[in-house]
């Protein structure tokens, strides 16, 4: 679930800049991406991994939902490594 209020952690912004991923691209993934992993036990908030395709570029976004404040927190974003994911970037390859 994505809330209307979205907060970017400093770590996320730094990594996004390094990886040439824009805020707009991350917002698209948060709004319409596919949930591929869920981490309900994460602290301080449950988090999840989303996948979006932006101009044929796969982007993973890790975000957490602060239900009390109705806020989605972007933790990081990256382009998944094809060697570590299936061809659709939805399932990790077991080594």
Secondary structure, 3 states (H helix, E strand, C coil): CCCCEEEECHHHHHHHHHCCCCHHHHHHHHHHCEEEEEECCCCCCCEEEEEEEECCEEEEEEEEEECCCCEEEEEEEECCCCCCECCCCCCECCC
